[in-house]
Amino acid sequence: MSSLMAVRADAVREALDNFPVLLLDLDAGRALHILGIGRLQFRRRARLLAEWRGLCMALWRSFPEHAEAMFRQFRESFGQSHTDKTSALALERAPAYWEVLAERGDADFRPVSRFLAAVFFEDEARAQAMALRLMLHVRQTYQSIFDRLI
């Protein structure tokens, strides 16, 4: 039994070590394109990058075992090693995305896609249209996180 606990502890440590690298490697370019945020929209681009990283943190947090403790440890270590404004905003926004994801988990990404789209579009119809386009990309990102970490 103790060898099983050691294996789990190693898996948790490996996930905590690997996720920050994966997070910075996840490309927000497709989300920028879907939302129509252009190259010269610097503030919107920076905001999307922070929101996207916060969403990705929340997607990773759904790691089935030890999620709460792992997420807390990750936030502390990532916050200490990444002190830029974008990372700080991502860490601040991640719990909001986790709360939205907690409703339906990985079974339905519509709520979290609507939540992200609503950050950028006040018009409900436009936000809804963007959310539908984002949903598949969020699912693919979720799958990518787990394919690369597990």
N, C-alpha and C positions, 0 to 999 in steps of 0.2 A: 504494500500500500504506500509506503514512503517513497518508493521509486516512482510511482505514479504521480505523487505530489511534486517530486523533483522535476519530472518531465513537464508537468503543468507550469511550474515556476519558471522553468527555462523557456517555455513557449510564451509566457507572459512577458518575461524580460526581453525576449527577441522581438516580440510585437512592439513593445515600448521603444526599443532601440531603432527599429526599422521604420516605424510610421512617420516620424518627422521628416525623414528623407523622402519617403513616398509622398507625403503631403506637399512638399515644395516642388515635387516633380509632376503632380497632377496638373494637367493643362486646363486652364479656364477659357482657352481660346474659343472652343465651340460654344460655351455659354455666352461669351461676348457676342459671337456671331448671331446666335439665336435671339438674343435680346436687342440686337441692332446697335450695340455700343461700339462706336467707331474709334479709330486710332487717336484722334485728336480730342476725345472726350476723357481727359486725364482723370478727373475726379470720379466720374462714373466707372471708369476702368479700375481705379484703385479700390473703389467701394465694392465692385463686383468681385475682385480678387479676394478681398477680406470676407465677403459673404460666402463665396465659393469655398474658401478654406474652412470657414466655420461650419458650413454644411458638410464638408468632407470629414471634419472632426466628428461631427454627430453621426455620420454614417459609420465611421470606424468604431465609435463608442458602442454600437450595437453588437460588438464582439460578445458572444454569448456568456462566457464565464468571466467573472471578476470585472465586469464592465465599469462599475462605479469607481472602484479603487484604481483601476488602470487609467481611467479618464482623469481622475484627480491627479495622479502621479504625472501623467502626460502633460496636463495643463501647467503644472508647477515647473517641470523641467523645460518645456517648450517656451514658456513665458520668460524664464531666466536666460535662455540662450538666444531668443529672438525678441529683441526689444524695440523693433520698428513699429510704426503706427499700424501698418496693415496686419501684422501678426497680433498686436494687442486687440485690434477690433475683431479679428477672427476668433480669438479666445473669448472675447466678450459675447459674441453672437452665437457661438457654438451651443450653449445651453438652450437658447431659444429654438434652434433647429432640432435639438434632441427632444425637446418638449413636443414639437409638432410630429416628429417621427414616432414618438412613444404611443401615439394614438393608434397607429396601424402597423408599425414596424416596417419590415421590408416587404410586406404584402402589397402595399399601395403607396406609390410615391407622388400621387396627385396632391395631397395636402402640403407636403414640403415644397413641391414645385410651385404651387399657388403662393405659398408664403414668400419664396424667393422672388417671384415675379412681382408681387405686390410691393416689394421694397423699391422697385424701379418704375412702376406704372401705377398712377393713381386711378386711371380709368379702368373700371372693373372688367369691361369687355376685352380691352387690350391685355390686361394682366392675365385673364383667363386664357386667351389665345396663346400667349407666351408660355403659360404654365403647361399647356398641352404639349408644346414643342420641347420644353425643358424636361418633361417627365422621362422620356426615353434616355436622354443624356444622363440624368441623375441615376437611373437604373444601371446604365452601362458603367458609370463611375463607381457605384456601389459594388458591382461585380468585379471591376478592376482592382479595387482595394482588397477584396478578399482573395482574388486569384493571386495577387502579388504578395500577400502576407501569410496566407495559409498554405 
